Amino acid sequence: MYILFFYLLALICSLLRYRSFTDTPLAYFPLLIAYTLFNELLGFLVSEFPEFSFVDQEQYANHNTIIYTIYSVIFHLYVFWVYYKVLAQDKHKMIAKVFFLMVIPIYLISNWFQDILHENFYVAKTLSSLFTIIIVLLHLRQLEATAKSPKKINLMFWFGLGMLLINLYMPIFMLVGNLWTEWYYTLHLRTVLFVIVATMYCLFSYGFLTHKRWAFN
């Protein structure tokens, strides 16, 4: 539950500086952070208190994978939409658009083979993370080539760093956690995930507090 502090910190920072990016594609980002905070709280309640369970079978009362699967879909759809808006080259915009259109079919296909109530859609989440890495790197390359201001005052730079950090780790977390469970516990991958998520939201918070609107691109 300590991770909620970092979500709340980023949300507060985003609201404090909201007027400085309200006319950018990141205008909806505080809503996503608030949704993340609510989703994490709901996940905790489902896993700890049977009365919040989504299933009738008592032995599965603490299964909360459905809320994280739905969250993953919304999260990646938003990310690809943001990058579609900020990428300058038409071919890069097309890549972002293709990734956006692929998200829902990938999860629907996963739902055909897995039970959304009880299983992680680890293949769909891994593919979505790989797509995100590609699109973030394209934008960071764009910033290197075209930015007329220091990247550290560009909110998209901090957004991209956070997205790159979490999506580089998620394929490892998902694949090892679902295919090699003993390594998942041996390597303490959940603890590592906590550190990475906390770092990501610290990057977001710093970006919100220090960015300049005129540097956004």
Secondary structure, DSSP 8 states (H G I E B T S, - for coil): -THHHHHHHHHHHHHHTGGGTTTSGGGGHHHHHHHHHHHHHHHHHHHH-GGG-SSS-GGGTT--HHHHHHHHHHHHHHHHHHHHHH--SHHHHHHHHHHHHHHHHHHHHHHHHS-TTTS--HHHHHHHHHHHHHHHHHHHHHHHHH-SS-GGG-HHHHHHHHHHHHHHHHHHHHHHHHH-HHHHHHTTHHHHHHHHHHHHHHHHHHHHHH--GGG--
